[in-house]
């Protein structure tokens, strides 16, 4: 099993507040559940920590293999969500690991 964790710092946009962007991002990510065969588990959390060092949103996903993660990365539905995220993210960190 491969875990893929991503955290982002989110900004406000001309259309939405930071909080609205976070909620929209979570909804779009969670909508991937059941849409991409290789994606086995998905969870999205919004941060409650007020520290300046904290990230705003976390994505936790699981895949059966590295190849499945690779397939997810290039899937058109994942790419579409990624396009939205790029417009609202200020920073991103990622960790992939086997369990």
VENBEL-V893149 format. One record per residue. N is the residue number from 1. RES is the residue in one letter. PHI is phi as a letter, one per 30 degrees, with the letter a starting at -180 (999 if undefined). PSI is psi as a letter, one per 20 degrees, with the letter a starting at -180 (* if undefined). OMEGA is omega in whole degrees, -180 to 180 (* if undefined). Layout:
n=<N N>
res=<RES RES>
phi=<PHI PHI>
psi=<PSI PSI>
omega=<OMEGA OMEGA>
//
This chain:
n=<1 2 3 4 5 6 7 8 9 10 11 12 13 14 15 16 17 18 19 20 21 22 23 24 25 26 27 28 29 30 31 32 33 34 35 36 37 38 39 40 41 42 43 44 45 46 47 48 49 50 51 52 53 54 55 56 57 58 59 60 61 62 63 64 65 66 67 68 69 70 71 72 73 74 75 76 77 78 79 80 81 82 83 84 85 86 87 88 89 90 91 92 93 94 95 96 97 98 99>
res=<X X X X X X X X X X X X X X X X X X X X X X X X X X X X X X X X X X X X X X X X X X X X X X X X X X X X X X X X X X X X X X X X X X X X X X X X X X X X X X X X X X X X X X X X X X X X X X X X X X X>
phi=<999 c c b c b b b c c c d b d c b d e d d d d d d d e d d d d d d e i c b e d d d b b b b b c d c d c d d d d c d b b c c b b b d a d d d d d d d e c d e d d d d d e d d e e d b c c a b b b b c a c b>
psi=<p p q o p p q q p q r q r i h q r g g h g g g g g g g g g h i h p i h o h h o g p p q p q p q i p j q h i q r h q q p p q q q h r h h h g g h g h j p h h g h g g h g g g h i i p h q p q q p p q q *>
omega=<179 175 179 -179 179 175 -179 164 -172 178 171 174 180 -179 -172 172 176 -178 178 177 178 180 178 178 179 -180 -179 178 -179 178 177 -180 -179 -179 -179 -173 -176 -178 -175 -178 175 174 179 180 175 -174 174 -177 -177 180 176 -179 -176 172 -171 -174 179 175 175 179 178 -179 179 -176 175 179 177 175 179 179 177 -176 -176 -180 -178 180 176 179 179 178 178 177 176 -177 -180 -179 -176 -176 175 -178 -178 171 -176 174 172 -180 178 176 *>
//
